[in-house]
């Protein structure tokens, strides 16, 4: 169980991160690739940060719940969504202790990494169970450290999509893996610098006859 001190430290860390780091404003390319051809529905963006993914989805007709531990990020996204009349509900949630309510056609968990304790596998299992029949959970993790990343630990282990799927341990009779790969791309950081990075992509789909 995460104690209050850890929650407060994590909140302060991410508030400061989003106070000092200017969001790119660009949708994550894997999300654009995967969701671009899907009919709009109800989406959940876990760890929404600057909100570019939530805004991109909303602009394409999705009803979006966007969740982040940072009150700074959530407040900025609420203001942007209101100004753009975007169908986004932005909520401050520490996923170590709580999870947004509702069921969803698409749940995006992009770069859900933190230097603080987070029961990630449990969070992602909860997300899988919050999918509607036929819904997809999109997990995109860092497969390498960009020069602008907060995590510059040279010994950091980047879990492969297969390792993440094994941690989730979902019943294959109800969930299937649609994609598990490690694409490389040219990325641009918040200061305009560029680097080649690796993404670890896992897409899980809930079966059409899933139990409610």
Long-range contacts (C-beta under 8 A, 24 or more apart in sequence): 1-97, 2-94, 2-96, 2-97, 2-117, 6-96, 6-116, 6-117, 7-94, 7-96, 7-97, 9-116, 10-69, 10-94, 10-96, 10-114, 10-116, 11-69, 11-70, 11-71, 11-94, 13-115, 13-116, 14-68, 14-69, 14-70, 14-72, 14-73, 14-114, 15-70, 15-71, 15-72, 15-73, 17-70, 17-150, 18-49, 18-50, 18-70, 18-72, 18-73, 18-76, 19-72, 21-190, 22-190, 23-49, 23-50, 23-51, 23-52, 23-190, 24-50, 24-52, 24-188, 24-189, 24-190, 25-50, 25-52, 26-52, 26-188, 27-52, 27-53, 27-55, 27-56, 28-52, 28-53, 28-110, 28-140, 29-185, 30-110, 30-138, 30-140, 30-183, 30-199, 30-201, 31-56, 31-57, 31-108, 31-110, 31-138, 31-140, 32-56, 34-136, 34-138, 34-179, 34-203, 35-60, 35-62, 35-106, 35-108, 35-138, 36-60, 38-105, 38-106, 38-136, 41-104, 41-105, 41-106, 41-132, 41-135, 42-102, 42-103, 42-104, 42-105, 42-106, 42-132, 43-104, 43-105, 43-106, 43-107, 43-108, 44-100, 44-102, 44-104, 44-106, 44-107, 44-108, 44-127, 44-130, 45-108, 45-110, 46-95, 46-107, 46-108, 46-109, 46-112, 46-123, 46-127, 47-95, 47-109, 47-110, 47-111, 47-112, 48-73, 48-74, 48-77, 48-90, 49-73, 50-76, 50-77, 51-76, 51-77, 51-80, 51-81, 51-88, 51-90, 53-108, 53-110, 54-81, 54-86, 54-88, 54-90, 55-80, 55-81, 55-84, 55-86, 55-88, 57-106, 57-108, 58-84, 58-86, 58-87, 58-88, 59-86, 62-87, 62-106, 63-87, 64-88, 64-89, 65-89, 65-90, 65-91, 65-100, 65-102, 65-104, 66-90, 66-91, 67-91, 67-92, 67-93, 67-95, 67-100, 68-92, 68-93, 69-93, 69-94, 69-95, 95-123, 96-123, 99-123, 99-126, 99-127, 99-130, 102-130, 103-130, 103-131, 103-132, 103-135, 104-130, 104-131, 104-132, 104-135, 105-131, 105-132, 105-134, 105-135, 105-136, 106-135, 106-136, 106-138, 107-131, 107-135, 107-136, 107-137, 107-138, 108-138, 108-140, 109-137, 109-138, 109-139, 109-140, 110-138, 110-140, 111-140, 111-141, 111-142, 112-139, 112-141, 113-141, 113-142, 113-151, 115-150, 115-151, 120-167, 121-164, 121-167, 121-168, 121-169, 124-164, 124-167, 124-168, 125-168, 125-169, 125-170, 128-168, 128-170, 128-175, 128-204, 128-206, 131-205, 131-206, 131-210, 132-206, 132-210, 133-206, 133-207, 133-208, 133-209, 133-210, 134-205, 134-206, 134-207, 134-208, 134-210, 135-205, 135-206, 136-178, 136-203, 136-204, 136-205, 136-206, 137-203, 137-204, 137-205, 137-206, 138-201, 138-202, 138-203, 139-164, 139-201, 139-202, 139-203, 139-204, 140-199, 140-200, 140-201, 140-202, 141-199, 141-200, 141-202, 142-197, 142-198, 142-199, 142-200, 143-182, 143-197, 143-198, 143-199, 143-200, 144-197, 144-198, 146-187, 146-189, 146-195, 146-197, 147-189, 147-193, 147-195, 148-189, 148-190, 148-191, 148-193, 158-198, 158-200, 159-200, 160-200, 161-200, 161-201, 161-202, 164-200, 164-202, 165-202, 165-204, 168-204, 170-204, 173-207, 174-206, 174-207, 174-210, 174-211, 175-204, 175-205, 175-206, 175-207, 176-204, 176-205, 176-207, 177-202, 177-203, 177-204, 178-203, 178-204, 178-205, 179-203
